[in-house]
Amino acid sequence: MAESTVLPKEGIRLGLAAADKWDAIRQCGAVLVELGAVEDGYPDTMLEREKSVSTFIGEGVAIPHGTDESRALVRRTTLGVLQFPGGVDWDGQTVTICVAIAAKGDEHVTVLSALAQILMDPAQAEQLRGSASVDAVHDLLASIGKDL
C-alpha cells in the first residue's frame, strides 16, 4: 500500500510504555513535533484538551489532540500512532493505542470519521491493539486521510 501522507510510517511507534496518561500524551505530542507536523507549543495544547475533556474513545483507544485554538500551530494534518502494550490508565479505562491527531481547519472531522469506521469493527480494533508490525498498523489505517 502506498505511503500515507497523513500517517507516515515514522509516526507509528510500537511497544512503548508510559507512566500515566499525561506521559502518553506528551509522547504523542513529541512524535507530532518530530514529524514536523506541528509547532513546538502544540503538545501543551494536547494536555489542555485532556484537562477539559477525556480523549478516550473506547476499544482501548485514545485520540489526543490539541484545542480548537491550537489549529494555528498545525503545519499539516498528520497522525501518530503510539502503542502501549502494557496499557495506560485513562481515567479508569485502559488505553493501549493513542492516535495523536494534528489537523488543519476542519480536517479533524474527516480523520475522526475514518478512524471511527475502523474502530467500530472489533476485529480491526483488536488488530490495531495487538499488532507487532509498523507495516500492519500502517496498512490498517492507510485509508485515513485519503479524502483530504
Backbone bond lengths (Angstrom), bond angles and torsions (degrees), N, CA, C in turn:
res aa  C-N    CA-C-N  psi(-1)  N-CA   C-N-CA  omega(-1)  CA-C   N-CA-C  phi
1 M - - - 1.448 - - 1.525 108.52 -
2 A 1.306 117.28 144.63 1.466 122.10 -176.97 1.526 110.79 -67.05
3 E 1.308 114.35 152.17 1.468 120.79 178.10 1.529 109.09 -62.65
4 S 1.309 115.61 130.24 1.458 121.26 177.38 1.520 108.64 -83.64
5 T 1.324 116.52 133.25 1.462 118.68 177.11 1.524 110.79 -77.03
6 V 1.333 116.86 -24.16 1.466 120.63 178.87 1.530 110.64 -80.77
7 L 1.326 116.56 -32.53 1.460 121.72 -179.71 1.527 109.97 -124.72
8 P 1.334 117.04 83.31 1.466 118.38 177.07 1.525 110.61 -70.31
9 K 1.320 116.69 145.28 1.463 120.09 -179.50 1.529 111.99 -58.42
10 E 1.345 117.10 -30.14 1.467 120.31 178.96 1.530 111.51 -65.72
11 G 1.321 116.96 -15.43 1.461 121.15 -179.97 1.516 113.30 -92.23
12 I 1.327 117.64 2.67 1.458 121.78 178.64 1.517 107.76 -101.83
13 R 1.323 115.89 117.94 1.465 121.48 -177.13 1.524 108.55 -123.74
14 L 1.309 116.30 119.56 1.464 121.52 -176.98 1.521 110.86 -109.25
15 G 1.339 115.41 154.86 1.460 121.02 172.90 1.517 114.81 70.97
16 L 1.326 116.91 32.08 1.463 121.27 -179.47 1.525 111.46 -88.38
17 A 1.331 115.15 170.32 1.464 122.16 173.61 1.518 107.45 -134.67
18 A 1.331 116.06 148.99 1.463 121.54 177.51 1.521 108.20 -140.31
19 A 1.314 116.00 141.80 1.466 121.75 -179.80 1.526 111.39 -67.10
20 D 1.333 116.02 -36.64 1.464 122.01 -178.79 1.526 107.87 -163.88
21 K 1.349 115.67 -178.28 1.464 117.76 -176.36 1.517 111.84 -64.70
22 W 1.320 117.52 -30.94 1.473 120.78 179.93 1.523 110.19 -66.24
23 D 1.324 116.66 -40.38 1.454 121.54 176.42 1.538 109.55 -64.50
24 A 1.316 117.04 -43.44 1.468 121.07 179.19 1.529 110.56 -61.04
25 I 1.327 116.97 -43.07 1.463 120.69 179.74 1.531 110.57 -65.20
26 R 1.329 117.04 -40.77 1.470 119.68 176.57 1.529 110.67 -60.59
27 Q 1.323 116.82 -41.73 1.466 120.46 177.99 1.531 110.40 -62.85
28 C 1.321 116.58 -40.64 1.469 120.80 177.79 1.527 110.27 -60.54
29 G 1.311 115.93 -47.63 1.462 120.27 179.95 1.515 111.96 -61.84
30 A 1.334 116.38 -39.56 1.467 120.70 179.91 1.528 111.10 -62.80
31 V 1.331 117.21 -37.53 1.469 120.43 178.29 1.525 110.08 -64.42
32 L 1.338 117.08 -44.14 1.469 120.21 179.87 1.524 111.49 -63.36
33 V 1.330 117.04 -38.46 1.470 121.03 176.40 1.528 109.35 -65.44
34 E 1.327 116.36 -47.24 1.468 121.30 -179.42 1.525 111.85 -58.15
35 L 1.332 116.70 -36.05 1.464 121.47 179.69 1.530 112.16 -75.62
36 G 1.330 116.46 -8.47 1.460 120.10 -178.92 1.514 113.72 77.69
37 A 1.323 117.15 15.12 1.459 122.00 -176.58 1.524 112.71 -81.23
38 V 1.343 115.83 -25.18 1.466 120.19 -174.94 1.534 110.33 -138.25
39 E 1.324 114.62 161.10 1.461 121.42 173.21 1.532 108.54 -74.29
40 D 1.324 115.89 162.66 1.469 121.26 -176.68 1.529 113.89 -57.68
41 G 1.331 119.08 -28.48 1.460 121.58 -177.21 1.522 114.61 -77.90
42 Y 1.320 118.01 -11.16 1.467 121.22 -175.20 1.533 113.61 -61.07
43 P 1.347 119.67 -43.45 1.471 118.39 -179.48 1.533 113.42 -56.18
44 D 1.318 118.44 -34.50 1.468 120.11 177.21 1.518 111.26 -62.99
45 T 1.328 117.21 -34.14 1.468 119.79 179.56 1.524 110.75 -73.12
46 M 1.340 117.07 -25.22 1.466 120.22 174.92 1.529 110.00 -66.90
47 L 1.325 115.86 -38.89 1.468 120.40 176.49 1.528 110.52 -66.85
48 E 1.338 116.69 -40.67 1.471 120.59 177.10 1.518 110.92 -59.35
49 R 1.334 116.50 -45.39 1.472 121.17 -179.88 1.528 110.10 -57.98
50 E 1.322 116.14 -44.62 1.465 120.25 -177.25 1.521 111.31 -65.20
51 K 1.332 117.22 -32.50 1.471 120.24 178.27 1.521 111.32 -67.11
52 S 1.338 117.45 -29.04 1.459 119.94 -177.98 1.527 112.36 -91.33
53 V 1.324 117.69 -33.03 1.465 120.66 179.52 1.531 109.01 -155.84
54 S 1.327 115.97 134.83 1.464 120.48 -179.54 1.528 110.20 -65.48
55 T 1.316 115.54 140.61 1.462 120.66 177.36 1.526 111.79 -97.93
56 F 1.332 118.19 10.21 1.461 122.05 173.68 1.525 107.81 -68.40
57 I 1.351 116.80 130.42 1.468 119.50 -178.21 1.522 113.41 -119.94
58 G 1.338 117.17 2.66 1.461 119.60 179.55 1.517 111.76 104.84
59 E 1.342 115.63 171.83 1.466 122.18 179.02 1.530 112.41 55.35
60 G 1.346 116.97 27.37 1.459 120.04 178.36 1.514 114.26 75.87
61 V 1.337 116.72 18.24 1.464 121.53 -174.15 1.529 111.10 -121.19
62 A 1.339 114.70 137.88 1.467 122.04 171.05 1.524 107.65 -122.72
63 I 1.325 115.41 153.11 1.471 120.64 -177.41 1.530 110.44 -126.41
64 P 1.325 117.52 69.21 1.462 119.54 179.93 1.531 111.42 -58.60
65 H 1.318 114.67 134.21 1.465 121.35 178.18 1.517 108.28 -155.12
66 G 1.306 115.99 166.53 1.455 120.90 -176.69 1.515 112.80 -79.78
67 T 1.317 114.57 176.59 1.460 121.80 176.72 1.531 109.72 -74.66
68 D 1.322 116.16 165.01 1.466 120.07 177.55 1.532 110.50 -57.80
69 E 1.333 115.78 -37.39 1.456 120.91 -177.94 1.533 112.67 -68.38
70 S 1.325 116.52 -17.00 1.467 120.31 -175.68 1.522 113.31 -85.22
71 R 1.303 118.50 -1.68 1.474 119.73 -175.58 1.524 112.49 -60.22
72 A 1.323 116.89 -25.90 1.469 120.37 177.44 1.528 111.36 -65.33
73 L 1.335 116.89 -19.42 1.465 121.59 -179.59 1.530 112.47 -87.76
74 V 1.334 116.35 -3.89 1.464 121.21 -178.38 1.528 109.46 -91.62
75 R 1.316 116.34 122.82 1.468 121.83 178.36 1.526 111.32 -83.15
76 R 1.347 115.60 -39.96 1.463 120.43 178.39 1.526 108.84 -156.56
77 T 1.308 115.61 149.95 1.455 121.49 178.72 1.532 108.66 -65.27
78 T 1.332 114.57 123.17 1.460 121.11 -175.58 1.525 109.24 -149.90
79 L 1.321 115.34 147.47 1.460 121.77 173.52 1.519 109.30 -115.70
80 G 1.318 114.83 148.53 1.453 122.45 167.54 1.513 106.78 -124.09
81 V 1.311 117.62 141.54 1.465 121.52 178.48 1.517 107.46 -120.55
82 L 1.325 115.14 117.61 1.461 120.93 -179.50 1.521 108.49 -117.51
83 Q 1.322 115.64 126.73 1.460 122.00 -177.93 1.529 109.16 -105.61
84 F 1.322 114.64 129.80 1.464 122.57 178.17 1.524 107.77 -120.74
85 P 1.349 117.73 85.16 1.475 120.93 -173.58 1.526 114.04 -57.82
86 G 1.328 117.85 -31.11 1.457 120.64 179.11 1.516 113.62 -77.96
87 G 1.311 116.41 -7.15 1.460 121.65 179.09 1.522 112.29 81.78
88 V 1.322 114.26 150.16 1.454 122.95 177.10 1.529 107.18 -127.55
89 D 1.346 116.43 129.81 1.461 119.36 177.20 1.524 109.32 -68.72
90 W 1.323 115.86 124.12 1.460 122.59 -177.80 1.528 106.90 -125.40
91 D 1.307 115.04 81.17 1.471 120.48 -178.62 1.526 111.78 55.99
92 G 1.330 115.67 45.28 1.459 120.03 177.28 1.516 114.41 91.17
93 Q 1.314 117.78 -8.59 1.467 122.35 176.05 1.529 107.65 -105.39
94 T 1.316 116.53 155.38 1.462 120.38 178.44 1.523 109.63 -102.42
95 V 1.330 115.08 124.13 1.462 121.78 178.48 1.525 108.78 -108.65
96 T 1.329 115.91 130.65 1.462 120.82 175.07 1.526 111.96 -115.00
97 I 1.332 116.96 -15.30 1.472 121.51 178.42 1.522 109.06 -131.05
98 C 1.323 115.47 128.05 1.469 121.47 170.84 1.523 107.27 -113.78
99 V 1.309 114.84 125.13 1.462 120.34 172.99 1.517 106.25 -104.00
100 A 1.328 115.87 103.01 1.459 121.75 179.98 1.525 107.98 -77.49
101 I 1.333 115.90 131.09 1.457 119.92 -175.44 1.523 110.72 -121.37
102 A 1.316 114.62 128.25 1.464 122.03 168.50 1.522 105.03 -123.40
103 A 1.331 117.27 118.25 1.460 119.58 -175.49 1.526 110.87 -132.81
104 K 1.312 114.72 135.39 1.460 121.09 175.82 1.522 109.00 -85.00
105 G 1.321 115.60 142.86 1.463 120.48 176.34 1.513 112.20 53.01
106 D 1.321 115.61 -130.90 1.467 120.95 -178.65 1.524 112.14 -98.98
107 E 1.321 117.60 15.42 1.464 120.35 -178.41 1.520 112.50 -64.10
108 H 1.349 117.12 -19.92 1.464 119.25 179.16 1.525 111.60 -61.30
109 V 1.326 117.40 -29.92 1.464 120.59 -179.82 1.532 109.97 -64.08
110 T 1.325 116.84 -45.12 1.463 121.59 178.63 1.531 110.65 -64.62
111 V 1.333 115.95 -42.93 1.464 121.01 -179.98 1.530 110.25 -62.50
112 L 1.336 117.04 -47.51 1.466 120.60 -178.79 1.519 111.74 -64.03
113 S 1.309 117.10 -38.86 1.461 121.13 179.30 1.530 110.80 -63.07
114 A 1.328 116.73 -45.59 1.467 120.57 179.86 1.528 110.78 -65.82
115 L 1.328 117.01 -40.26 1.459 121.06 178.31 1.528 110.66 -64.24
116 A 1.322 116.61 -42.09 1.471 120.61 179.25 1.522 111.24 -61.16
117 Q 1.326 117.61 -39.20 1.467 121.20 179.25 1.529 110.67 -59.42
118 I 1.320 116.20 -40.27 1.471 120.49 179.79 1.525 110.34 -70.32
119 L 1.330 116.65 -45.42 1.460 120.58 -174.61 1.521 112.87 -72.66
120 M 1.338 117.85 -20.75 1.462 119.94 178.19 1.533 111.20 -72.55
121 D 1.314 116.67 -14.39 1.461 121.65 176.22 1.529 107.03 -92.72
122 P 1.351 118.01 106.42 1.467 120.11 -176.41 1.526 114.17 -54.14
123 A 1.334 117.59 -35.49 1.463 120.28 -179.59 1.527 110.66 -67.10
124 Q 1.334 116.87 -41.30 1.465 119.97 178.88 1.528 110.71 -69.70
125 A 1.321 117.41 -38.73 1.463 120.74 178.19 1.527 109.97 -62.30
126 E 1.331 117.12 -41.81 1.466 121.15 178.31 1.524 110.63 -66.28
127 Q 1.319 116.98 -39.97 1.462 120.78 177.83 1.532 110.01 -60.98
128 L 1.304 117.49 -40.97 1.461 122.10 178.85 1.527 110.78 -64.24
129 R 1.326 116.99 -45.96 1.476 120.91 -178.58 1.519 112.40 -66.22
130 G 1.349 116.81 -35.69 1.451 119.44 -171.76 1.517 115.71 -100.51
131 S 1.307 117.76 2.06 1.460 120.25 -174.03 1.522 112.69 -68.23
132 A 1.326 114.78 141.08 1.466 121.03 174.49 1.524 110.09 -111.83
133 S 1.327 116.79 11.53 1.458 121.51 -174.88 1.523 111.26 -126.91
134 V 1.333 115.80 124.86 1.467 121.04 175.72 1.525 109.75 -59.49
135 D 1.332 116.85 -42.32 1.466 120.42 -179.47 1.528 111.58 -61.68
136 A 1.329 117.03 -40.52 1.465 120.15 -179.94 1.527 111.01 -64.91
137 V 1.335 117.20 -43.07 1.471 120.71 177.79 1.524 109.32 -63.54
138 H 1.313 116.34 -44.69 1.464 120.73 -179.53 1.529 110.77 -60.18
139 D 1.323 116.76 -47.09 1.462 120.40 -179.74 1.525 111.70 -62.64
140 L 1.321 116.38 -38.97 1.465 120.85 -179.77 1.530 111.39 -63.80
141 L 1.332 116.17 -38.77 1.468 120.73 -174.28 1.525 113.69 -102.62
142 A 1.316 118.04 3.06 1.470 121.17 -174.04 1.526 113.62 -61.37
143 S 1.318 117.38 -24.06 1.467 119.44 -179.11 1.524 112.44 -71.65
144 I 1.336 116.64 -18.84 1.462 119.74 -179.55 1.525 108.28 -68.01
145 G 1.311 115.15 128.60 1.453 119.99 177.33 1.511 114.36 91.08
146 K 1.342 117.53 -3.65 1.462 118.69 -178.74 1.528 111.76 -66.44
147 D 1.324 116.97 -20.40 1.464 120.42 -179.52 1.521 112.94 -97.23
148 L 1.323 116.96 9.06 1.472 119.75 -179.19 1.516 110.62 -86.59
